[in-house]
Structure formats: C-alpha cells, structure tokens
C-alpha cells in the first residue's frame, strides 16, 4: 500500500475574496479496480469533503457537502499540483 501524500493548495472559491488554502491528503481509493486516488479536502483541521477525479477533468464528490463548481475548482488545483 502506498503512503498518503499531503500538500496544500490555494483556491479562489468566492469571486472578489482571497483564495482559500486547503490541505489535501491523497490516498489510494481501494473501492475502485483501477489505480485511482481520492483526495480529502481539509480546512482548519476539519475534513470538508472527499473527492475523486472523474472523466474529462471533472471531479466527483464522494463524501461531504460542496458545490459542484467548488469541487471542480479544487480538483483543478490538485491537477495543477501534479502537472
């Protein structure tokens, strides 16, 4: 089993406000057959959501409550982290 990777991203969620910093924990998603990571989204030591990449650079919310555009914005920042 691969170890978790932890990193921070800054995402502009609300137009006109400063970007928010989130801690991201990447972990193997054992619920899938293919090698896919899921990502815990943490802010102020609270897990807000767990997300996973979907088809065509879209992201899927697995746990938590978050607007679809926020999930995609955080997902795009995760993609940029790995680029």
N, C-alpha and C positions, 0 to 999 in steps of 0.2 A: 504494500500500500504506500502510495506517495504521501509525503508530508504536506500539510497545509501551507499555503503561501499567504502572507498578509502584506497588504500595501495600502496606501492612501490615494484617493483621487479627489479632485475638486470639480464640482458640477454646478453649473448655473441652472438652478431649478426655477426660481421666480425671476421673471424679467425685471430688470432695474435694481435688483438686490445683489449683494456679493455672492459669489459661488459658495456652496456648502461643501465642507470637507467630510468625506465618508471614509471609514476604514472598511476595506474589503478583505474577506477571507475566502480564498479559492480552495475548493476541496473536491475530490473525486466524487461524482454523483453515482453511487452504486445502484441506483434504481434504473439506470439505462444500460443497455447492452454495449453500445459504442462508448468510446472513451470521451466522456463529456464532463466538464467541470460545472459545479453550481457555485454560486457566489453569495455569501452572507453580506448584507449591507448593514453596517453598524454606524451609529452616530451617538455620541455621548454615552458610550458603553451599553447602548440598547440596540438589539437586533431589530431593524425595521422591516427587513424582507429577505427572502432568499430568491435569487433569480438564476436563470439559465439561458444560454444562447439558444435561439430558435432558427428557423430558416431565414435566409436573406437578411442577415444583420438585424433581425428583430430579436427581442428578448421576451422571455416568458416569466411571469410571476409565479413562483412555486408556493411561497408562504408569505403572509403579511398582507398589508393593505397599502397600495401605492398606485397612483395614476399611471396609465399605460405610457404616457409621454415621459414621465419621470423614470420609469423602468428603462425605456429606450435610451434616455439621456445618460443614465448611469451605465447602461450596457455599452454605449458608445465610448464612454471614458475608460471602461475596462478594456475594450478593443484597442484603444489608443495606448494604453499601458503596455500591451503585448506587442504593439506594432514596431 
